[in-house]
Amino acid sequence: MQQEPEFQEEDWPEDEEDTGRSFLYKELVLSGLYSPKGNRGFPLDDGDSDHFEISPRPPGNYFGLEFVKTFTEFSPINRDFMPDWLPITGLNLHPRLVFDGLEENDGFEKIKFAPQDFWVRFNPGGADRWALRLGQFVIPYGVTPTLAPRQRFILPIEAADLGLKWDWGVGLKGPVGEYDWEVAATLGSGEGIHSPRWGDDDRERWLVTGRIGTPNYWDFQYGLSFLYGDLPVIRGPKAVSKVSLSRWRLGLDTFYRYDTWLVFGGQVTFGQDGHAGDERFIRLTGGEPADVLAYRLWLDWVVPSHPDLKLSAQYESVIRDLSTSHSDDSALILEASYSLTTSLTVSLDVRFDLNRAMGGENHALFLTFVYYGL
């Protein structure tokens, strides 16, 4: 292998701006809902039917900071501390204080620390398009991060199926021809707010995921992904049981971007829950393994004559067991969002529940304010 040339001290740039860039963003998300039928279970032991509630559904309600920094070969940490074969290329720290509307206790017990993206990235061997990531990051399963951003009400199907998009662990990414591949080994604990606390006496949690797909700058993108592991049983945005289930999934996702104002695509996944001797925990099937099929179709349209206005729609369905009738969680979501400024966005979403596996369909209207700026 040809070695990279060594740089002399006079080669270091005099301007510190050339050693990388950093940004600190402030973030505030406020979201509420209205339901004509009223909502029960906020918090979990609340049996009242309230028409107005603080939304427990992502993006939820939280305050956060995000520190982003990039590094070059001239950065002091790479010059003085890191080996030549493992330079640091990036850092993302996104701590959040989240209001957990499903928490049964009052006061500060409802405020949870739940970061999204808390990682450091390396470039193994200095090779082009290779990245090693440690910390909490978007798992390589389903849609790419550019299509599953934070602060959105319309979510990828893995969020509805598993309640999981971010996780803690290690991931490796590299090229194969024109395509990119990525694998990750993670803890299966999600963002913390979504699963039992570490150390609880339950089944061991772990997760392995992987994806191969087109680069994220292509107009037509697609990818194949897999997921295998033990994950907590999740209903809504919070785990309500200490039990974890064995799960595997295979998925296909694709989308097409037309110019700068139209994006449409779809996802489909198939897999099984309870295949490793833990099927007794599945209430829906009466203790049998469940074959799961999930899919979604979505559309994002930035109105060309009003570029601050975006209209979106999504149909999603998660069939919890193919052998059980009416075992699907299906919904239609319509959204209109408007950028009041470069930092402030307001969105109005209508979610129509078409079916729920455990019953209790309930349409709802959501209003969300997002501030994200320097």
C-alpha positions as CSV (number, residue, x, y, z in Angstrom):
1,M,0.0,0.0,0.0
2,Q,1.3,3.4,-1.0
3,Q,1.9,5.6,2.1
4,E,0.5,9.1,2.3
5,P,3.2,11.8,2.1
6,E,4.3,13.3,5.5
7,F,3.7,17.0,6.0
8,Q,6.3,19.3,7.4
9,E,5.6,22.0,9.9
10,E,5.7,24.7,7.2
11,D,3.0,22.9,5.4
12,W,0.4,23.7,8.2
13,P,-2.0,26.4,7.1
14,E,-1.5,29.7,9.0
15,D,-5.3,30.3,9.0
16,E,-7.1,28.2,11.6
17,E,-10.2,28.4,9.4
18,D,-8.4,25.8,7.1
19,T,-8.3,23.2,9.9
20,G,-12.0,22.6,9.9
21,R,-15.3,24.2,10.5
22,S,-17.7,24.2,13.5
23,F,-21.3,25.3,14.1
24,L,-23.5,25.5,17.1
25,Y,-27.3,25.4,16.5
26,K,-30.1,26.1,19.0
27,E,-33.2,24.0,18.7
28,L,-36.8,24.2,20.1
29,V,-39.7,21.9,19.0
30,L,-43.2,22.4,20.3
31,S,-46.0,20.1,19.1
32,G,-49.6,19.6,20.2
33,L,-52.6,17.6,18.9
34,Y,-56.4,17.8,18.7
35,S,-58.6,14.8,18.4
36,P,-62.4,14.9,18.0
37,K,-62.8,11.6,19.9
38,G,-60.4,12.5,22.6
39,N,-57.2,10.7,23.5
40,R,-56.7,8.2,26.4
41,G,-53.4,7.1,27.9
42,F,-51.4,10.3,28.1
43,P,-49.8,9.5,30.5
44,L,-50.3,5.7,30.4
45,D,-52.5,5.5,33.4
46,D,-54.8,8.4,32.4
47,G,-58.2,7.2,31.4
48,D,-59.7,10.6,30.5
49,S,-60.6,11.4,26.9
50,D,-58.7,14.7,26.4
51,H,-59.3,16.5,23.1
52,F,-56.1,18.6,23.4
53,E,-52.8,17.1,24.3
54,I,-49.1,17.8,24.1
55,S,-48.1,15.5,21.3
56,P,-46.1,12.3,22.4
57,R,-45.5,11.5,18.7
58,P,-42.2,12.4,17.1
59,P,-40.9,15.0,16.7
60,G,-42.5,15.6,20.1
61,N,-41.5,18.5,22.4
62,Y,-37.9,19.3,23.3
63,F,-35.1,21.7,23.6
64,G,-31.7,20.9,22.2
65,L,-28.3,22.1,21.1
66,E,-26.3,20.7,18.2
67,F,-22.6,21.1,17.8
68,V,-21.1,20.1,14.5
69,K,-17.4,20.1,13.7
70,T,-15.3,18.9,10.8
71,F,-11.6,18.2,10.8
72,T,-8.9,18.1,8.2
73,E,-5.5,16.6,8.1
74,F,-4.1,19.9,9.4
75,S,-6.4,20.0,12.5
76,P,-4.4,19.9,15.7
77,I,-6.1,16.8,17.0
78,N,-5.0,14.9,13.8
79,R,-1.5,16.5,13.7
80,D,-0.7,15.9,17.4
81,F,-2.8,13.0,18.7
82,M,-4.4,10.7,16.1
83,P,-2.4,8.1,14.1
84,D,-2.0,8.7,10.4
85,W,-4.1,5.7,9.6
86,L,-7.1,6.8,11.7
87,P,-7.8,10.6,11.4
88,I,-10.9,12.2,12.8
89,T,-13.1,13.8,10.1
90,G,-16.2,14.8,12.0
91,L,-18.1,15.3,15.3
92,N,-21.8,15.7,15.9
93,L,-23.1,16.3,19.5
94,H,-26.9,16.8,19.7
95,P,-28.1,16.6,23.3
96,R,-31.8,17.1,23.9
97,L,-34.1,17.5,26.9
98,V,-37.4,15.8,25.8
99,F,-40.8,16.2,27.5
100,D,-42.1,12.6,27.8
101,G,-45.9,12.9,27.8
102,L,-46.3,9.2,28.5
103,E,-44.4,9.3,31.7
104,E,-46.6,8.4,34.7
105,N,-44.7,10.5,37.2
106,D,-45.0,14.2,37.5
107,G,-42.5,17.1,37.7
108,F,-39.0,16.6,36.4
109,E,-39.5,12.9,35.8
110,K,-41.2,13.9,32.6
111,I,-38.0,15.5,31.3
112,K,-35.7,13.0,29.7
113,F,-32.2,13.2,28.2
114,A,-32.5,11.7,24.8
115,P,-29.8,12.7,22.2
116,Q,-30.2,12.2,18.5
117,D,-26.8,12.0,16.8
118,F,-24.0,11.9,19.4
119,W,-21.0,10.5,17.4
120,V,-17.4,10.9,16.2
121,R,-16.4,9.9,12.7
122,F,-13.0,8.6,11.5
123,N,-11.5,7.9,8.1
124,P,-9.8,4.5,8.3
125,G,-6.6,4.5,6.4
126,G,-7.4,7.8,4.8
127,A,-9.2,5.9,2.1
128,D,-11.8,7.6,-0.1
129,R,-15.4,7.1,0.9
130,W,-14.6,5.1,4.1
131,A,-16.0,6.1,7.4
132,L,-16.0,4.6,10.9
133,R,-18.6,6.0,13.3
134,L,-18.8,5.6,17.1
135,G,-21.6,6.8,19.3
136,Q,-25.3,7.3,18.6
137,F,-26.3,7.6,14.9
138,V,-28.9,6.7,12.4
139,I,-28.8,2.9,11.9
140,P,-28.1,1.7,8.3
141,Y,-31.6,0.2,7.8
142,G,-34.3,1.7,5.6
143,V,-34.1,5.2,4.2
144,T,-30.9,7.2,4.3
145,P,-30.5,10.1,6.9
146,T,-31.3,12.7,4.2
147,L,-34.8,11.2,3.9
148,A,-35.3,10.6,7.6
149,P,-34.4,14.0,9.1
150,R,-35.1,15.1,12.6
151,Q,-38.0,17.4,13.5
152,R,-40.4,15.7,11.0
153,F,-43.8,14.4,11.7
154,I,-43.8,12.2,8.6
155,L,-41.5,9.3,9.4
156,P,-40.0,6.3,7.6
157,I,-41.7,2.9,8.0
158,E,-39.1,1.6,10.5
159,A,-40.3,4.2,13.0
160,A,-43.8,2.8,12.9
161,D,-42.7,-0.8,12.7
162,L,-39.9,-0.8,15.3
163,G,-40.0,2.6,16.9
164,L,-36.2,2.8,16.2
165,K,-34.1,5.0,13.9
166,W,-31.2,6.1,16.1
167,D,-29.1,3.7,18.2
168,W,-25.8,3.5,20.1
169,G,-22.9,1.5,18.8
170,V,-20.3,1.3,16.0
171,G,-20.8,1.6,12.2
172,L,-18.5,1.1,9.2
173,K,-19.2,2.6,5.7
174,G,-17.4,2.0,2.5
175,P,-17.7,1.9,-1.3
176,V,-18.5,-0.9,-3.7
177,G,-18.1,0.5,-7.2
178,E,-20.5,3.4,-7.6
179,Y,-22.6,2.2,-4.6
180,D,-22.2,2.6,-0.8
181,W,-22.5,0.0,1.9
182,E,-22.8,0.3,5.6
183,V,-23.0,-2.1,8.6
184,A,-23.5,-1.4,12.3
185,A,-23.5,-3.3,15.6
186,T,-25.6,-1.4,18.1
187,L,-27.2,-1.9,21.6
188,G,-30.9,-1.9,20.5
189,S,-31.7,0.7,23.1
190,G,-32.8,3.5,20.8
191,E,-32.7,7.1,22.0
192,G,-33.1,6.1,25.7
193,I,-36.7,7.5,26.0
194,H,-37.9,4.8,23.7
195,S,-36.8,1.8,25.7
196,P,-36.3,0.4,29.2
197,R,-33.4,1.8,31.2
198,W,-30.1,0.0,30.8
199,G,-29.6,-2.5,33.5
200,D,-33.2,-3.6,33.8
201,D,-33.7,-7.3,34.3
202,D,-35.1,-8.2,30.9
203,R,-34.0,-10.0,27.8
204,E,-30.6,-9.0,26.4
205,R,-30.9,-6.2,23.7
206,W,-28.7,-6.1,20.7
207,L,-29.0,-5.2,17.0
208,V,-27.1,-5.7,13.7
209,T,-28.1,-3.7,10.6
210,G,-26.8,-3.1,7.2
211,R,-27.6,-1.4,3.9
212,I,-26.2,-1.2,0.3
213,G,-27.5,1.6,-2.0
214,T,-26.9,4.4,-4.3
215,P,-25.0,7.6,-3.3
216,N,-27.3,10.2,-1.7
217,Y,-26.6,12.8,-4.4
218,W,-28.3,10.8,-7.2
219,D,-31.7,11.9,-8.3
220,F,-33.0,8.3,-8.4
221,Q,-32.0,6.5,-5.2
222,Y,-32.6,3.0,-3.9
223,G,-31.2,0.6,-1.4
224,L,-31.5,-2.9,0.2
225,S,-31.2,-3.3,3.9
226,F,-31.4,-5.9,6.7
227,L,-32.0,-5.9,10.5
228,Y,-31.4,-8.7,13.0
229,G,-31.5,-8.7,16.8
230,D,-33.5,-8.4,20.0
231,L,-35.5,-5.1,20.4
232,P,-37.9,-3.9,23.1
233,V,-41.7,-4.1,22.6
234,I,-42.7,-0.6,21.7
235,R,-46.2,1.0,21.4
236,G,-46.1,4.6,20.3
237,P,-43.0,6.5,21.2
238,K,-42.2,4.6,24.4
239,A,-41.5,1.0,25.4
240,V,-44.2,-0.1,27.8
241,S,-42.7,-3.5,28.6
242,K,-39.3,-4.8,29.7
243,V,-39.6,-7.7,27.3
244,S,-37.5,-7.7,24.1
245,L,-38.4,-9.7,21.1
246,S,-36.2,-11.4,18.5
247,R,-36.7,-9.7,15.1
248,W,-35.4,-9.8,11.6
249,R,-36.2,-7.6,8.6
250,L,-35.3,-7.3,4.9
251,G,-36.2,-4.0,3.3
252,L,-36.2,-2.1,0.0
253,D,-36.5,1.6,-0.3
254,T,-36.5,3.9,-3.3
255,F,-37.3,7.4,-4.3
256,Y,-37.0,9.9,-7.2
257,R,-36.2,13.6,-6.9
258,Y,-37.5,15.8,-9.8
259,D,-35.6,19.1,-9.9
260,T,-35.6,20.8,-6.5
261,W,-39.3,20.8,-5.7
262,L,-40.7,17.2,-6.0
263,V,-39.7,14.0,-4.2
264,F,-41.7,10.8,-4.2
265,G,-40.9,7.2,-3.2
266,G,-41.7,4.1,-1.3
267,Q,-40.5,1.5,1.1
268,V,-41.4,-2.2,1.8
269,T,-40.0,-4.5,4.5
270,F,-40.7,-8.1,5.4
271,G,-39.6,-10.1,8.5
272,Q,-40.6,-12.0,11.6
273,D,-41.1,-11.3,15.3
274,G,-40.6,-14.0,18.0
275,H,-38.6,-16.5,15.9
276,A,-36.0,-17.3,18.6
277,G,-38.2,-19.0,21.2
278,D,-39.8,-15.8,22.6
279,E,-43.0,-16.0,20.6
280,R,-44.9,-16.5,23.9
281,F,-44.6,-12.7,24.5
282,I,-46.6,-11.8,21.3
283,R,-50.2,-11.2,22.4
284,L,-51.6,-10.6,18.9
285,T,-50.8,-14.1,17.7
286,G,-51.5,-15.9,21.0
287,G,-47.9,-17.0,21.4
288,E,-46.9,-17.8,17.8
289,P,-44.2,-16.2,15.7
290,A,-45.5,-13.3,13.6
291,D,-44.8,-12.7,10.0
292,V,-44.6,-8.9,9.5
293,L,-45.1,-6.9,6.3
294,A,-44.7,-3.1,6.3
295,Y,-44.8,-0.5,3.5
296,R,-45.3,3.1,2.8
297,L,-45.7,5.6,-0.1
298,W,-44.9,9.2,0.3
299,L,-44.7,12.5,-1.6
300,D,-43.0,15.9,-0.8
301,W,-43.9,18.9,-3.0
302,V,-42.3,22.3,-2.6
303,V,-44.8,24.7,-4.3
304,P,-42.7,26.4,-7.1
305,S,-44.5,29.7,-6.9
306,H,-44.3,29.7,-3.1
307,P,-41.0,28.0,-2.2
308,D,-41.5,28.5,1.6
309,L,-44.6,26.2,1.4
310,K,-44.3,22.4,1.3
311,L,-47.1,19.9,0.9
312,S,-46.5,16.2,1.9
313,A,-48.6,13.0,2.0
314,Q,-47.9,9.5,3.2
315,Y,-49.7,6.2,3.3
316,E,-48.2,3.7,5.8
317,S,-49.2,0.3,6.9
318,V,-47.6,-2.2,9.3
319,I,-49.2,-5.7,9.2
320,R,-48.2,-7.1,12.6
321,D,-49.0,-10.7,11.5
322,L,-50.0,-11.8,8.0
323,S,-52.0,-14.8,9.4
324,T,-54.2,-12.6,11.6
325,S,-57.0,-10.6,10.1
326,H,-57.1,-6.8,10.8
327,S,-53.6,-7.0,12.4
328,D,-52.4,-3.9,10.6
329,D,-51.6,-0.4,11.9
330,S,-52.5,1.7,8.8
331,A,-52.8,5.5,8.4
332,L,-52.9,8.3,5.9
333,I,-51.0,11.5,6.8
334,L,-51.3,14.9,5.1
335,E,-49.0,17.8,5.9
336,A,-48.6,21.4,5.0
337,S,-45.5,23.2,6.3
338,Y,-44.4,26.8,5.9
339,S,-41.0,28.4,6.6
340,L,-41.7,31.7,8.4
341,T,-38.0,32.4,8.4
342,T,-34.8,30.5,7.6
343,S,-34.9,29.3,11.3
344,L,-38.6,28.9,12.1
345,T,-41.1,26.5,10.5
346,V,-44.7,25.7,11.3
347,S,-46.4,22.5,10.1
348,L,-50.0,21.3,10.2
349,D,-50.6,17.5,10.0
350,V,-53.7,15.5,9.8
351,R,-53.4,11.8,10.6
352,F,-56.3,9.5,9.6
353,D,-56.2,6.1,11.4
354,L,-57.5,3.6,8.9
355,N,-57.0,0.6,11.2
356,R,-55.2,-0.3,14.5
357,A,-54.1,-3.8,15.3
358,M,-55.3,-3.4,18.9
359,G,-58.3,-1.3,18.0
360,G,-59.1,2.3,18.9
361,E,-58.8,4.2,15.6
362,N,-58.6,7.9,16.3
363,H,-58.0,10.7,13.8
364,A,-56.0,13.7,15.0
365,L,-54.7,17.1,14.0
366,F,-51.2,18.1,14.9
367,L,-49.6,21.6,15.0
368,T,-45.8,21.8,15.3
369,F,-43.4,24.7,15.6
370,V,-39.7,24.1,14.9
371,Y,-36.9,26.6,15.6
372,Y,-33.5,25.5,14.4
373,G,-30.8,28.2,13.9
374,L,-27.4,29.5,14.8
